[in-house]
Amino acid sequence: MYEVGLQHYLRSSAITMALAIPLGVIGALILPFGGMGFFGILIGILTGSVMGSLLASAISWATNGKRGPMMQTLAIVGVGIILLTRFLLTGLPFELLHIDLIGWTIGTLAACVAYQKLQ
């Protein structure tokens, strides 16, 4: 159960990329960039939980239930790719990255949920 081979790493990397880029595009189209106050935090909490769970479940499915530090790392890298894709598609300069309250909330929660589910 705990032996993770090269095939598992390749499958989990492929599923991470296959999910991360479309989720980033969807995030750029649907979720606004910026603050939005308390409502933005609520949207970020819900979206981050769903995104992290979806990514972790897909990795677990692709690797037949394998989990561990490397799978957790791949999930967190996937969350980073989601956020980077979302930010790049907005077309804003990197100097404005610190005001993206929704993005930071989504990223933090998605990484925590994915990490926990693959532990």
Secondary structure, DSSP 8 states (H G I E B T S, - for coil): -----HHHHHHHHHHHHHHHHHHHHHHHHHS-SS--HHHHHHHHHHHHHHHHHHHHHHHHHHTTT--SHHHHHHHHHHHHHHHHHHHHHHT--GGGGGG-HHHHHHHHHHHHHHHHHT-
